[in-house]
């Protein structure tokens, strides 16, 4: 059984990783972490090296969990939704975990395009967690 996590080095991305670890532990599943970094296409600008540094910090939680995982790096020019949907299809994913920011009531009507596509097009259940998930 595989669980795919959409990861960015943001509070929402880290929340998705925490939720993915928890779900993988409960289900005795393997995590597949789609590792993006901020480019214009993903929302902001951060180098792949900065993303790798952030993920290295988060890797200790992964290693401590004992959950098996695989990292799938994403090219700069790739569409995040396309990549995540492709990975979920190829791996026959049982659950997709993504993070989202808190939004105002109006902001909830205008969902981020990547989040919207993943919720509408994923062929598996999608767990969408807010940025503060698992921080207490």
N, C-alpha and C positions, 0 to 999 in steps of 0.2 A: 504494500500500500504506500502511496506517495502523497505528500502534501507539498504544494508549491507555495512559496512565500515571495511576494514582490518586495524587494528590499532596496531602499535608498538610505543614505546616511542622514536621516532626519528623525525627529521624535516619532512621527507616524511610521516610518520604516522600521525603527527599532521596536515599536509596539507590535507591528506585524510579526517581526522575528520572535518576540517573546510569546505571542499567541501561537505562532507556528510550532515553537518548541513544546509548549503546553499540550497542544493538540496531538503532536507526534508522539509525545510520551504516553498520553491516554490511549492512543490507537495502535501503539507499537509500529509506527510508520517511519518512513525515511523522509527527510526534508530535501526539497530541491529549491535552492535559493537563487532566484533570478536577481542578479546583482547589477543594478543600474547605477549610474552616477549622473549628477546634475549636468546636463548640457542644455542648450536652448530647447531641444525637443522634450527633455524630461522636466523642464521648469526653471531651473537655475543653472548657474555655471559653477562647477567644481571639477577638479581634475580627477582622472581615474586613480591617481596616487592618493589623493585625499580620501576618496571612497574606500580604497584598500586599507588605509590607516584606520578609518572608522570601523570597517568590518573586522579588522584585527582586534580592536577593542571588544567588539561584540562576539568574536569567536570564543572568548573564554567562557561565556554563557553557553554557547553551543557545545564546547568540549566538556564542560562540567555536567551538562544534561545527559550525556551518553547517547543522545539521539544521532543515528547515522545521517550524514548530510552530504550534499553535492552542491558545488557552486557553479552557476551558469553566468559567466560575465556577458555583458551586453555591449555591442558596438555603439559608438557615439551617435551614429546617424539612424539607429534602429528606432522604430516606433515601439514604445514600451508595451502598449496593449497587444500589438501583433506578436511580439516576442513571448509575452506571458501566455497568451492564448495558444501559441504554437507549442510551448513547453507543456502546458496542461494537456493538450491533445496527444502529444508524443508519449508522455509518461503515464497516460491513463489515470490522471490525478483524481483522488477521492475528495480533495478539499483545496480550495485556493484561499490564501490569507493575504489581505491587503490592509494597509493603514490609511487613515484619512485624518484630516485636520478637523477640529471643531469648526462649525460654520454657523452663521447667523440664520434666522428663519428664511430670509431671501436667498442666502447662499446655498441653502439646502435644495432650493428649487433649481439652481444652476450648478449642478454637480460637475466636478472636474471631468473633462472628456475621457481620460484614461479610466478613471473609476467607473464612469457610466458604461463605457464599452465592456469592461470586465464583468460588471454586474449583469449586463444584458446578454453578452455573447458567450460567457464561459459555459462549458458543457458539464460543469460540476458545481456543487454548492460553493458559495463564496462567503467567507467570514470577513467582514469589514470592521476593523477595530479603530477606535479613536486613539490619538497620540498619547494619551495618558494611561492607556491600558497596562496593567501590571506594574505600575510604579509605586503602589502603596504597600 
